[in-house]
Amino acid sequence: MRCSKCLRLMIRRTTRPERPRCRGRTAVETGTLKLGTAETIVTLSQDEQWEVVVAGSYAIKERKPRRSGRKRSLSVSGSLPDVTASLGWIHSKSLFGEQYALTISQMSAVSESTVSVACLGPEGSFSHEFALSRFPKAKMVCVDGGFDEVVARLKSGECTHGVLPFLNSNGVEVRPAQAAIGKERTWINVVGCFPHLVSHNVVVTEKFQSLRRVVSKEQVFPQCSTWLGQWGDLQTVNASSTSAALRDLLAAPLEEQRVTGAICNALAHSLYGGIIKYPRIENPKNTTLFLVVDATKPRLHSENILVCLTCPTETCYKSALKDFAAAGFPTKFNSLKGEFTEEIPCFLQFHNSGSPEELTRLLEAPHRTLIGGFPTVSSLSACVGAFFEDSLDGGDGEL
């Protein structure tokens, strides 16, 4: 049970020194912050960047450097139960071996029990599975009406957070979820991106005889391409969600139950029943990236920013990339270009290394909307990069 009178603190280095001779703390450090104002001292080595991760709802009071030439930027993203504050020291050569204090003040003693999370349902979907892994004590609202309805629960205030699948490790984007974000781009905020290992099973009923067709969500079939390829003429049928596929199969006519299997996760099987006929049929290291969203205002001073682009032409798209790069905001991630309509948006992650004034100017141009700010550790670019690393562990992290 989470302590209501303390915050868990973790400090870890996110970049290595450029010079081997520089020494600094390399191990993760943990400690406790009491409610109210507290300080933690970190020692920085040359050319290093650190992040502070705190479990709690808080604000950061930035201290201006005492000496000129020392620039410091602080940013906050998210809310309970996972919040991240990122630190970046520029001109770090003069900071070598010195200590500086970061002041973190508690805003409110919010408990995780006040968090409610909207996800695509019914219960037992992969969105539900991911939401449980990120928010284990929160109230779950499983929506059986599409991604637009998930976002609507957030907009109405019924839920404090929402989770939406964004991209799979096979390169297939979840365009319906992306379109739902694009429709509400004027108020929605992407807190961060998190990878989730996905395992698929073929579940049948007691009336099953031989497999001729499989039912699941459309995006699932490419994730099981190797296994499906072994069956040749196996029919695939789209369902609104993986859990709905199993739920509906258990109530289907007898003729359908005899020849059909539902592709879903173990959670759906435990909730609805059935028999796992073919377990773990997914492609190796099958991973889906989920976005955590809320209705707060995106932070302009985050380490990375996410822009929703609704360009009507490719020229507009290319101009946006060029403008941001010229102003000191290099591109770290971009989704598929889409069809250059407002209904099929494009998502661009930029490193927030330019000035706030330049960022404001860039966002004043048509078809550009800021929809998120987050540290690198929970960014789209970091998650996509993890697709190519053997060390991917599911993305639950240490928050």
TIMIZA-623470 format. One record per residue: x, y, z of N, C-alpha, C, CB in turn. Coordinates in steps of 0.05 Angstrom, whole numbers, plus 32768, in hexadecimal, padded with zeros to 4 digits. Glycine has a CB too. Layout:
N
XYZXYZXYZXYZ
...
END
This chain:
399
80117FE880008000800080008012801980007FED80008019
800A802C7FEF801B80447FEC801A80568005801380547FD4
8031805F800E8032807080268027808C801E804F80728031
80148096802E800880B08027801880C780327FEC80B18033
802D80C28042803D80D7804E805980D88043803D80D4806C
805F80C9802F807A80CB8024807980C58006808C80B68031
808E80CD7FF8809180C97FDC80A980B87FD7809380E47FCC
80A880A67FC380BF80967FBD80D080A47FA880B7807A7FB3
80EA80A77FAD80FB80B67F9C811080A37F8F810A80CC7FAB
811580A77F76812980987F68813980AB7F56811D80817F58
815380A97F58816580B97F47817580A67F36817780CC7F58
817580AA7F1D818680997F0B819180A97EF4817580817F02
81A880A07EEB81B580AE7ED581A980A47EBA81D380A97ED5
81A280B77EA8819680B07E8F81AA80B27E78817E80C17E8A
81C080BF7E7B81D480C07E6681F080BC7E7381D480DB7E57
820180B07E64821C80AA7E6D822F80C27E67822780917E61
824380C67E77825680DB7E72826480D77E57826B80DD7E88
826A80EC7E49827880EA7E30829580E37E33827681047E20
82A080EA7E4B82BD80E47E5082BF80CF7E6682CC80FE7E58
82CE80BA7E6182D080A47E7582DB80AE7E9082E2808F7E6A
82EB80C47E9082F780CD7EA982E380D97EBC830D80E17EA3
82CB80E07EB382B880EC7EC482AA80D77ED582A280FB7EB4
82A880DC7EEE829C80C87F01828580D57F0F82B180BF7F15
827180C57F13825980CE7F21824A80B67F2C824780DF7F0F
823380BB7F38822480A57F43821780957F2C820E80B07F56
821A807C7F2D8210806B7F1781F980597F218226805A7F0C
81F780557F3B81E180447F4581C880547F4A81EB80367F5F
81B180457F4A819880527F50819780587F6E818080407F48
818F80707F76818D80787F928170807B7F99819D80927F97
816880727FB0814D80757FB9814C80837FD4813F80597FBC
813680907FDA8133809E7FF3811580A57FF7814480B77FF3
811080B4800B80F480BB801280F180D9801480EB80AE802C
80DC80E4800980D68101800C80BC8103801C80D3810E7FF0
80BC8113803180A3811780408092812B803280AA8120805D
8078812B80398066813F802E806F815B80368049813A8037
806A816E8024807581898029808D818D8018807B818E8047
809D81A0801E80B581A5800F80CC8195801880BC81C38010
80DA8189800580F28178800C8107817C7FF780EA815A800F
811F81767FFD813581797FEA8144815F7FE78147818F7FF3
814F815B7FD0816281457FCC817A81507FBD8154812D7FBC
819281477FC581AB81507FB981B5813B7FA681BF81577FCF
81BC81427F8E81C8812F7F7B81E2813A7F7281B5812A7F63
81F581297F6D820F81317F638210812A7F45822681227F72
8217813E7F358217813B7F18823481397F0E820981527F0A
823881277EFB825281257EEE824F81347ED3825A81087EEA
826681397EC7826681487EAE825881397E998283814E7EA6
824781487E898238813D7E72822581277E7A824C81337E5E
821B81277E92820781137E9A81EC81207E9D821081067EB4
81D881107E9A81BC81197E9E81AF81067EB181AD811B7E83
81A081107EC4819380FF7ED9817581047ED8819F81057EF5
816780F17EE3814A80F57EE6814280ED7F02813A80E57ED1
812E80FA7F0C812280F47F26810680EA7F228123810D7F3A
810080D37F2D80E580C77F2A80D880C67F4580E680AB7F1D
80C180D27F4880B380D37F61809780C87F5E80B280F07F6C
808F80B77F70807380AC7F70806280BF7F818072808F7F7B
805380D07F75804280E37F83803A80F97F71805180EE7F9B
8029810B7F7A802081227F6A802F813A7F76800181267F6B
803E81487F668050815D7F71805581737F5D806A81507F7A
806281887F66806B819E7F55808881A27F5A805A81B87F5A
809681AE7F4780B281B47F4B80B681D27F4D80C381A77F34
80C581DA7F6180CD81F67F6380E981F97F5880CC82007F80
80EC82077F43810682097F368117821E7F438103820F7F18
813082177F498143822B7F54815582357F3D8154821E7F6A
8157824F7F3C8169825B7F28818682577F30816282787F24
819782527F1D81B4824F7F2481BF82687F3081C482487F0B
81D182657F4381DD827C7F5081F1828A7F3E81EA82737F6A
81FD827A7F2C821282867F1B820782867EFE822C82767F1C
820F829B7EF08207829D7ED4821482877EC4820E82B97EC8
8207827F7EAE8212826A7E9D8209824E7EA4822F826B7E9D
81FC824B7EBC81F282317EC481D482307EC081FA822B7EE1
81CC82217EAC81B082207EA581A482057EAE81AC82247E87
818D82077EBA818181EE7EC4816481ED7EBB818381EC7EE3
815A81D67EB2813F81D37EAA813281BC7EB9813C81CF7E8B
811A81C07EC3810C81AC7ED180F081A87EC4810981B37EEF
80E6818F7EC380CC818B7EB880BE81747EC780CE81847E9A
80A481757EC6809381617ED4807F81567EC08085816D7EED
807A813C7EC1806481317EB18055811C7EC1806F81247E97
803B811B7EBB802B81057EC78020810C7EE2803B80ED7EC9
801280F97EED800680FB7F07800580DF7F137FEA81087F07
7FFA80DC7F2A7FF980C17F377FEE80AC7F247FE980C27F50
7FF880937F25800C808A7F388029808D7F2E8007806E7F40
802D80967F16804880987F0B804E80B47F02804C80847EF4
806180C17F0F806880DC7F08808680DE7F05805E80F07F1E
808F80ED7EF280AB80EF7EED80B4810C7EEC80B380E07ED3
80C981137EF980D5812E7EF780F0812A7EEA80D7813C7F12
80F681387ED5810F81357EC78121814D7ECC810B81317EA9
813B81487ED0814E815D7ED48161815E7EBD815D815A7EEF
816881757EB4817D81777E9F818E818F7EA58170817A7E83
81A8818B7EA981BA81A17EAE81CA81A67E9481CD819B7EC6
81C981BE7E8B81D981C67E7381F281D57E7D81C881D97E60
820681D57E6D821F81E17E74822B81D27E8C821C82007E7B
822A81B77E8A823081A77EA1824E81A67EA88227818B7E9C
825F81B17E96827C81B07E9C828281BE7EB6828C81BC7E85
827581D57EBB827A81E47ED4826D81D77EEC827182007ED0
825C81C37EE8824F81B67EFE825D819D7F07823381AF7EF6
827381967EFA8280817D7F008288817B7F1E829A817A7EEF
827D81667F2B828481607F46827581717F5B82A081647F4A
826381837F52825681947F66823A818A7F6C825481B17F5B
822E81947F818213818B7F8981FF81A27F888214817F7FA5
81E7819B7F7E81D181AF7F7D81B881A27F8681CE81BA7F60
81A681B27F91818E81A87F9E817681AB7F8B818881B67FB8
816481987F8B814B81997F7D813581997F92814781817F69
812481AD7F91810E81AF7FA480F481A47F98810A81CD7FAD
80E981917FA680D081857F9D80BB81897FB380D381667F96
80A481957FAD809081997FC18077818A7FBA808981B87FC3
806B817D7FCE8053816E7FCA803B81807FC6804E815A7FE2
802B817C7FB18014818C7FAC7FFB81827FBC800E818D7F8F
7FF781687FBB7FE0815D7FC97FE481407FCE7FC681617FB8
7FD981377FE47FDD811B7FEB7FC8810A7FDD7FDA8117800A
7FCB81077FC37FB880F77FB37FC080DA7FB47FB881017F95
7FAD80C97FBA7FB280AC7FBB7FAA80A07FA07FA2809F7FD2
7FB680897F9B7FB1807B7F817F9480737F7F7FC380647F7E
7F8680707F957F6A80687F957F58807D7F887F6080627FB1
7F6280967F857F5280AB7F787F5680AA7F597F5A80C67F83
7F68809A7F507F6D80987F337F5980857F267F8A80907F2D
7F4E808E7F107F3C807C7F007F47807C7EE37F1F80857F01
7F4880657ED87F5580617EBE7F4180567EA97F6D804F7EC0
7F3E80647E937F2D805B7E7D7F3E804B7E697F1F80727E6F
7F3480347E617F4280237E4D7F2D80157E3C7F55800F7E5B
7F37800B7E257F257FFD7E137F1D7FE27E1F7F337FF87DF7
7F047FDD7E207EFA7FC47E2B7EEF7FB17E167EE47FCA7E3F
7EE07F9D7E1F7ED97F987E3B7EF07F8F7E4C7EC27F837E3C
7EEB7F897E657F007F807E777F0F7F687E6B7EF47F787E92
7F2A7F697E6F7F3A7F537E647F487F5B7E4A7F2A7F3B7E5F
7F447F737E407F527F7C7E287F6F7F817E2F7F457F967E1C
7F807F857E1B7F9C7F8B7E207F9F7FA77E2B7FAC7F887E06
7F8D7FB97E247F8D7FD47E307F887FD17E4E7F787FE67E23
7F757FC07E557F6F7FBB7E727F877FAF7E807F567FA97E74
7F947F9C7E737FAB7F8F7E7E7FC17FA37E837FB57F787E6C
7FC67FB47E707FDB7FC97E737FD37FDC7E897FE07FD87E59
7FBA7FE57E8A7FB17FF87E9E7FB57FED7EBA7F9480007E9A
7FB07FD37EBE7FB37FC67ED87FD17FC67EE07FA87FAA7ED8
7FE27FC37ECC7FFF7FC27ED2800A7FDD7EDA800E7FB77EBA
7FFF7FF27ECE8008800E7ED47FFA801A7EEC8004801F7EBC
7FE180137EF07FD0801F7F057FC380087F157FBB80327EFA
7FD27FF97F247FC77FE17F317FB17FE67F457FDD7FD27F3E
7FB07FFD7F517F9D80037F667F8780167F5D7FAA800E7F7E
7F88801E7F447F7580327F3A7F5A80257F327F8080417F22
7F4680367F307F2C802C7F267F2D802A7F087F1580407F2E
7F2580137EFD7F26800E7EE07F0A80127ED47F307FF17EDB
7F0A80207EBE7EF180257EAF7EF680197E937EE980437EAE
7EED80017E8E7EF17FF47E747ED97FFB7E627EF37FD57E78
7EE080087E4C7ECC80137E3A7EC980017E227ED380307E31
7EB17FF77E1D7EAC7FE57E077EA07FF47DEF7E997FCE7E0F
7EAD800A7DE87EA1801B7DD27EB580287DC07E90802F7DDE
7ECE801F7DC07EE2802B7DAE7EF380407DBD7ED580387D97
7F0980487DAF7F1C805A7DBC7F1180767DC07F35805C7DAB
7EFE807E7DAE7EF180997DB27EE3809A7DCD7EDE809E7D9B
7ED680847DD47EC880837DEE7EDB80837E057EB6806A7DEE
7EF280767E027F0780777E177F0F80947E1D7F2080667E0F
7F1580A37E087F1D80BF7E0B7F0680CF7E167F2680CA7DF0
7EEE80C97E0E7ED680D87E187ED380D57E367EBD80CE7E0A
7EDA80BE7E417ED880BB7E5E7EEC80CD7E6D7EDD809D7E66
7F0280D17E607F1680E37E6B7F0D81007E697F3180E07E5D
7F0281077E527EF881237E4E7EE2812A7E607EF081267E31
7ED081177E677EB9811D7E787EC181207E957EA481077E74
7ED981177E9C7EE281187EB87EDC80FF7EC77ED6812F7EC5
7ED080EB7EBA7ECA80D27EC87EE480C47ECF7EB980C07EB6
7EF880C67EBE7F1280B97EC47F2880CE7EC47F1880A47EAE
7F3C80C97ED57F5380DB7ED67F6880D57EC17F6080DA7EF2
7F6980BC7EB87F7D80B47EA47F7080A17E8F7F9480A57EB3
7F7E809F7E7A7F76808C7E657F8F807E7E5A7F6780997E4F
7F8C80657E507FA280577E437F9980507E277FAA803E7E54
7FAB80547E147FA580507DF87FBD80427DEB7F9E806A7DEA
7FB8802B7DDD7FCE801F7DCD7FD680317DB67FC680037DC3
7FF080337DB17FF980467D9D800880387D86800B805A7DAA
801980257D8C802B80197D7880347FFE7D818043802C7D72
80367FEB7D6F80417FD17D76805D7FCD7D6B802F7FBB7D6A
806C7FBB7D7780887FB67D6F808A7FAC7D5380957FA37D82
80747FA37D4780757F9B7D2A80727FB37D17805F7F877D25
80707FCB7D23806E7FE37D1280527FEB7D0C807D7FDE7CF9
803E7FDC7D1480227FE27D0E80187FF67D2380107FC97D0E
800E800D7D1A800380217D2C7FE6801C7D308008803D7D20
7FDC80247D487FC080217D4F7FB2803B7D477FBC801B7D6E
7FAB803C7D2E7FA180557D227F86805E7D2F7F9D80527D05
7F74804C7D367F5B80557D437F6180647D5D7F48803E7D48
7F74805A7D6D7F7B80687D867F8880827D807F8D80567D97
7F9A80837D6C7FA7809C7D657F9380B17D5B7FBC80977D4F
7F7F80A77D4B7F6A80B97D427F5A80C57D597F5880AB7D2E
7F5580B57D6D7F4680BE7D847F5580D47D937F3F80A77D98
7F6F80D17D957F8080E67DA17F7F80FF7D907F9D80DC7DA5
7F8180FC7D767F8181137D647F6881237D667F86810A7D48
7F5181167D697F3881247D6B7F3681367D837F2181107D6B
7F43812E7D997F42813E7DB27F5D814B7DB87F3A812B7DC9
7F6C81527DA47F87815D7DA77F8881787DB57F94815F7D8C
7F7181867DB67F7181A07DC37F73819F7DE17F5981B07DBA
7F6D81887DED7F6D81877E0B7F7C816F7E167F5181877E15
7F80815A7E067F8B81417E107FA981447E157F86812A7DFD
7FB481367E297FD081387E307FDC811B7E327FD481477E4A
7FF181167E237FFF80FD7E24801480FE7E3A800C80F57E09
800F80EE7E50802180EE7E67803B80E07E60801480E17E7E
803A80CA7E51805180BB7E4A804B80A27E3A806080B37E63
805F80947E31805C807C7E21806A80657E2F806880807E04
805D804E7E30806880377E3F8064801D7E2F805A80357E5A
8079800D7E2D80777FF37E1F806A7FDE7E3080927FEA7E15
805B7FCC7E22804D7FB67E3180507F9D7E20802F7FBD7E36
805D7F897E2C80607F6F7E1E80447F627E1B80737F5D7E2D
803E7F587E0380247F4E7DFD80267F317DF580167F5E7DE6
80167F207E0280167F037DFC7FFA7EFB7DF480207EF37E14
7FF87EED7DDD7FDE7EE47DD27FDA7EC67DD57FDC7EEC7DB5
7FC17EBF7DDA7FB97EA37DDC7FA07E9F7DCB7FB47E9B7DF9
7F9D7E877DC07F847E807DB27F737E707DC77F8A7E6E7D99
7F5C7E7C7DCD7F4A7E707DE17F317E667DD37F437E857DF7
7F287E4E7DD97F117E427DCC7EFD7E3A7DE27F197E297DBB
7EE57E327DD97ED17E287DEC7ED27E0A7DEE7EB57E327DE4
7EC27DFF7E007EC17DE27E037EB57DD47DEB7EB17DDB7E1C
7EA87DE27DDA7E9C7DD77DC17EAF7DD67DAA7E837DE67DBA
7EC77DE07DAE7EDB7DE27D987EE27DC77D8C7EF47DF07DA2
7EE47DC67D717EEC7DAE7D637F057DB27D527ED67DA47D52
7F057DC57D407F1C7DCB7D2F7F1D7DE87D297F1B7DBA7D15
7F367DF37D277F397E107D237F387E187D057F547E197D2F
7F247E287CFF7F217E327CE47F217E517CE37F087E277CD8
7F1C7E5D7CF97F1B7E7B7CFA7F237E847D167EFF7E857CF3
7F307E9C7D167F387EA87D2F7F2D7EC57D307F577EA97D33
7F247ECD7D477F187EE77D4B7F297EF87D5E7EFB7EE57D54
7F2E7F117D587F3D7F227D6A7F3C7F3F7D5F7F5A7F197D6E
7F497F517D6D7F4B7F6C7D647F5D7F6D7D4C7F567F7F7D7A
7F587F7F7D397F667F807D1F7F847F817D237F5C7F987D0F
7F8E7F917D367FAA7F957D397FB97F7C7D447FAF7FAC7D4C
7FAA7F697D4E7FB67F517D5A7FC27F3E7D457FA17F427D6A
7FB57F3C7D2E7FBE7F287D1A7FDA7F2C7D107FAB7F287D03
7FE37F447D0A7FFF7F487D0380137F407D1980057F647CFB
800A7F417D32801B7F3A7D49801E7F1C7D4C80107F467D62
800E7F0D7D3D800F7EF07D3E80147EE47D227FF57EE47D49
80227EF47D1180257EEC7CF580337ED27CF180337F027CE7
80477ECC7D0180567EB37CFE80457E9B7D03806F7EB37D11
80367E9C7D1980247E867D20800D7E837D0C80197E897D3C
80017E997D047FEB7E987CF17FF47E8E7CD67FDF7EB47CED
800E7E947CCE80187E8B7CB5801A7E6D7CB280337E977CB0
801A7E5F7CC9801C7E427CC880017E357CC280267E387CE3
7FEB7E447CC27FD17E397CBE7FC67E3C7CA17FBE7E457CD1
7FD37E4C7C917FCB7E4F7C767FB17E5E7C737FC87E347C69
7F9A7E507C707F807E5D7C6A7F6F7E637C827F717E4B7C57
7F7C7E677C997F6D7E6D7CB27F5F7E887CAF7F7F7E6C7CCA
7F467E8A7CB47F377EA37CB17F3B7EB47CCA7F197E9D7CAD
7F3F7ECE7CC57F427EE17CDB7F2A7EF47CDB7F5C7EF17CD9
7F1E7EF97CF37F067F097CF57F0C7F1F7D0A7EED7EF87CFD
7F067F387D037F0B7F4F7D157EF67F517D2A7F0D7F687D05
7EFF7F587D437EED7F5D7D597EF37F797D647EEF7F477D6F
7EE27F847D757EE67F9E7D807EFD7F9F7D947ECD7FA87D8E
7F037F887DA17F1A7F857DB37F1F7F687DB77F147F937DCF
7F367F617DC37F3E7F457DC77F2B7F387DDB7F5B7F437DCF
7F257F477DF17F147F3B7E057EF77F387DFB7F147F4D7E1E
7EEE7F4B7DEB7ED37F487DDF7ED27F307DCD7ECC7F617DD0
7EE87F297DBF7EE97F127DAE7EE37EF97DBD7F047F107DA0
7EF07EF67DD57EEB7EDE7DE57ECF7EDE7DF27F007EDC7DFB
7EC77EF57DFC7EAD7EF77E097E977EEF7DF57EA87F147E13
7E997EFA7DDD7E847EF47DC97E857ED87DBE7E877F087DB1
7E9D7ECC7DBD7EA07EB07DB47E927E9D7DC77EBD7EA97DB0
7E957EA27DE17E887E917DF57E6A7E917DF37E917E997E11
7E5F7EA67DE77E417EA87DE47E397EA37DC77E377EC37DEE
7E4B7E9B7DB67E457E987D997E367E7E7D947E5F7E987D89
7E2A7E7C7D7D7E1C7E637D757E2F7E4B7D757E0F7E667D59
7E247E347D797E347E1B7D7C7E467E177D647E227E037D80
7E3C7E1C7D4B7E4B7E177D337E647E287D337E3A7E1D7D1A
7E627E417D3D7E797E537D3D7E8D7E4B7D537E6F7E707D43
7E847E427D6A7E967E397D7F7EA77E217D767E867E337D98
7E9C7E107D657EAB7DF87D5D7EC37DFE7D4C7E987DE67D4E
7EC47E157D3E7ED97E1A7D2B7EE97E347D317ECE7E1A7D0F
7EE37E417D477EEE7E5C7D4C7EFE7E5D7D657ED77E707D4D
7F137E6D7D647F237E737D7C7F267E917D7F7F3F7E667D7B
7F267E9B7D977F2A7EB87D9C7F477EBC7DA57F167EC27DB2
7F547ED07D997F707ED77DA17F6E7EED7DB67F817EE07D88
7F787EE77DCD7F767EFA7DE47F8C7EF47DF87F5A7EF87DF1
7F8C7F027E0E7FA07EFE7E237F967EEC7E397FA97F197E2E
7FA97EE67E4B7FA27ED57E627F8E7EE27E757FBB7ECD7E71
7F8E7EFC7E767F7B7F0B7E877F5E7F067E7E7F817F297E87
7F597F087E647F3F7F037E597F367EE67E5F7F3E7F097E3B
7F487ED47E5B7F427EB77E607F3A7EB37E7E7F5A7EA67E59
7F487EC07E907F427EBD7EAC7F277EC97EB37F587EC97EBD
7F1F7EDE7EA57F067EEC7EAA7EEE7EDE7E9E7F077F087EA1
7EF17ED47E867EDA7EC97E777ED97EAB7E757EDA7ED57E5C
7EF07E9E7E777EF17E817E757EFA7E787E597ED57E767E7A
7EF37E5F7E527EFC7E547E397F157E427E3E7F037E697E25
7F207E387E287F377E267E297F4D7E327E187F307E0A7E1F
7F657E357E237F7C7E3F7E147F867E277E027F937E497E26
7F807E297DE97F877E147DD67FA47E177DCB7F737E137DBF
7FAB7E2F7DC57FC67E357DBB7FD17E4D7DCA7FC57E3B7D9C
7FE37E497DDD7FEE7E5F7DED80057E6D7DDF7FF77E547E08
80097E867DE680207E977DDE80267E957DC080397E8E7DEE
80147E9D7DB180177E9C7D9480227EB57D887FFC7E957D86
80297EC97D9980337EE37D8F804F7EE07D8380327EF77DA5
80567EF37D7380727EF57D6880857EFB7D7F80747F0A7D52
809E7EF47D7D80B17EF97D9280B37F167D9B80CD7EF07D8A
80B47F1B7DB580B77F367DC180A17F497DB880D27F417DBA
80897F3E7DB580727F4E7DAC806C7F637DC1805A7F3C7DA6
806E7F7C7DBA806B7F927DCD80597FA87DC180867F9E7DD5
80477FB27DD280367FC97DCA803C7FE17DDB80187FC17DCC
803F7FF87DCF804380117DDD8028801D7DE4805480257DCC
802480237DFE800C80307E078012804C7E107FFF80207E1E
8000805E7E098001807A7E137FEF807D7E2B7FFA808E7DFD
7FF9808A7E407FE980927E577FE280AF7E527FF8808E7E72
7FC880B67E537FBF80D17E4D7FAE80DB7E657FAE80D27E33
7FAD80F57E677F9B81027E7B7F91811C7E6F7FA981077E96
7F83812C7E7F7F7781457E757F86815E7E7F7F5A81467E7C
7F9E815B7E897FAD81727E927FBA81807E7B7FC281697EA7
7FC581977E807FD281A77E6B7FEE819D7E667FD281C57E72
7FF681977E4D8011818E7E47802581A27E51801481897E29
803C81987E5B805181AA7E66806581B27E51805F819C7E7E
806881CC7E4E807A81D77E3A809881D37E41807581F57E37
809E81CC7E5A80BA81CA7E6180C381AD7E6580BF81D97E7B
80B5819A7E5B80BD817E7E5C80D581797E4B80A6816B7E55
80E281637E5180FA815C7E4180F381567E24810881437E4E
80DC814A7E2080D281447E0580B6814E7E0280D481267DFE
80AE81567DEA8093815F7DE58087814E7DCF8092817D7DDF
806D814B7DCF805F813C7DBB804B814E7DAD805081237DC7
804D814F7D93803C81617D83802A81507D70804D81757D72
801081577D707FFD814A7D5E7FFC815B7D457FE181467D6B
8002814F7D2E8003815E7D157FEB81557D04801E81597D07
7FDB81687CFB7FC481627CEA7FC781707CCF7FA9816A7CF8
7FDD816B7CC27FE381797CA97FD2816E7C92800181767CA2
7FC881807C817FB881787C6A7FC9816F7C537FA5818E7C62
7FE381777C537FF581707C3D801081677C487FF981897C2A
801F81597C37803A81507C3F804D81687C428045813D7C2A
8048817D7C33805981957C35805681A17C51805081AA7C20
803E81A17C5C803981AB7C778048819A7C8B801B81AB7C7E
804881807C878056816D7C99807481727C99805081507C91
808081747C81809C81797C7F80A581947C8A80A581767C61
809481A87C87809A81C27C92809B81C27CB0808481D77C89
808981B27CBC808981B07CD980A381A47CE38072819F7CE3
80AC818F7CD780C681827CDF80DD81967CDB80CB81697CCE
80DD81A47CC680F281B77CC080F281CE7CD480F081C27CA3
80DA81D97CDA80D881F07CEC80E181E97D0880BB81F97CED
80D981D27D1280E181CA7D2D80FF81C57D2F80D181B07D36
810A81B87D1B812781B27D1B813781CC7D1A812E81A17D03
812E81DF7D0A813D81F97D07813C82097D21813182097CF0
812782047D31812482137D4A813182057D62810682187D50
813E81EF7D5D814C81E07D73813C81CB7D80815481F47D87
812881BF7D71811881AA7D7C811B81917D6980FA81B27D7E
812F81817D6D8133816A7D5B811E81557D5E814F815E7D60
811781487D48810281337D48810E811A7D5480F8812E7D2C
80FF810E7D68810780F57D7480F580DE7D6C810680F87D92
80DD80E47D6480CA80CF7D5B80B580DC7D4980BD80C17D73
80AD80CE7D34809680D67D25808780BD7D1C809F80E77D0C
806C80BF7D1E805B80A97D16805880A97CF8804080AA7D24
804880977CEE804380977CD1803680B17CC98030807F7CC9
803B80BA7CB0803280D47CA7801380D47CA6803D80DA7C8C
800780BD7CA27FEA80BD7C9F7FE180C57C837FDD80CF7CB4
7FC980CF7C817FBE80D77C687FBC80F57C657FA380CA7C64
7FCA81037C787FCA81207C787FAE812C7C7A7FD8812B7C5F
7FA081227C8F7F86812D7C957F8481307CB47F6E811B7C8B
7F71813F7CBD7F6E81427CDA7F6581287CE77F5A81587CE0
7F5881177CD87F4E80FD7CE27F6580E97CE67F3980F27CD0
7F7B80EC7CD77F9280DA7CD97FAA80EB7CE17F9780CA7CBF
7FAD80F17CFB7FC381037D037FDE80F57D037FBD810E7D1F
7FF281057D04800E80FC7D07801881067D22802081067CEF
802980F67D2F803380FD7D4A805181007D49802B80E77D5F
805B81177D528078811D7D50808281237D6D807D81367D3E
809781157D7480A4811A7D8E80BE812A7D8880AA81007D9D
80C181407D9680D981517D9380E781537DAE80D1816D7D89
810281547DAC8111815A7DC4810E81777DCA812F81527DC1
8106817E7DE3810081997DEA811981A97DF180EB819A7E01
812A81AD7DDD814381BB7DE2814481D77DD8815A81AB7DD5
812E81E07DCC812C81FC7DC38121820E7DD9811B81FF7DAB
811D82277DD38113823A7DE780F582387DE9811B82567DE0
80E9823E7E0180CC823E7E0480BE82527DF180C582457E20
80CC82687DEB80C0827B7DD980BE82707DBC80D182957DD8
80D382617DB480D282557D9A80BD823F7D9880EE82497D93
80BA82307DAE80A6821B7DAE808A82277DAB80A8820A7DC7
8085823C7DBA806B82497DB8806682537D9C806982617DCC
807A825E7D90807782687D74807182517D61809182777D6B
807F823B7D64807B82247D52805F82197D548090820F7D58
805482197D6C803A820D7D718023821F7D68803782067D8E
802A82387D628015824B7D58800E82457D3B801F82687D5B
801F82367D2D801982307D118002821D7D0F803282247D03
7FF3821D7CF97FDC820B7CF67FE481EE7CF67FCC82127CDC
7FD181DD7CFF7FD481C07CFE7FE881B57D127FDB81B77CE3
7FF181C57D25800581BC7D397FF981BF7D55802081CB7D36
7FF781A97D647FEC81AB7D7F7FFD819B7D927FCF819F7D7F
800581A87DA88015819B7DBD800281897DCD802381B07DCF
8008816F7DCE7FF6815D7DDD8005814D7DF27FE981497DC9
801E81547DF8802C81457E0D8048814F7E12802D81287E06
8052814A7E2A806D814F7E328076813A7E468071816C7E3D
808E812E7E42809681197E5380B581167E52808980FE7E4B
80C081087E6680DD81037E6680E480ED7E5280E780FC7E82
80FD80EB7E4B810680D77E3880FF80BB7E41812380DA7E33
810180B57E5B80FC809A7E6480E080907E5E810180997E82
80CD80A17E5B80B280997E5480A980A67E39809E80A17E6A
80BB80A87E2780B680B47E0D80B1809F7DF780CD80C67E05
80A580A77DE280A180957DCB80BB808C7DBF809080A37DB5
80CE809E7DBD80E880977DB280F780827DC280FA80B07DAF
80F580847DDD810280707DEE80F580557DEB8102807A7E0B
80DA80557DEA80CC803C7DE880D1802E7DCD80AE80407DEB
80D2803E7DB780D880327D9D80F480287D9C80D380477D87
810780377DA98122802D7DAA812580137DB9813380427DB7
8113800F7DCD81147FF67DDD810C7FDE7DCC81037FF97DF5
80FD7FE37DB680F67FCC7DA5810F7FBE7D9A80E57FD67D8D
81247FCC7D98813C7FC17D8C81517FB97DA281497FD57D7A
81487FB97DBB815A7FB17DD081517F967DDC815C7FC67DE6
81637F857DE3815D7F6B7DEF81557F6E7E0C81757F597DED
81597F867E1781547F897E3481387F927E3A81677F9C7E3F
81267F947E26810B7F9D7E2B80FD7F8B7E4080FB7F9D7E11
80F37F967E5580E87F867E6B80CA7F8B7E6F80F77F8C7E84
80BD7F977E5D80A07F9B7E6080987FB77E6780957F897E75
80AB7FC87E6F80A67FE47E7380987FEC7E8C80977FEE7E5D
80977FDA7EA080897FE27EB8809A7FF57EC980837FC97EC9
80B47FF57EC580C680087ED180C680057EEF80BE80247ECB
80D0801B7EFD80D3801A7F1A80C2802F7F2880F0801D7F22
80AE80397F1A809E804E7F25808B80437F3A808E805D7F10
END
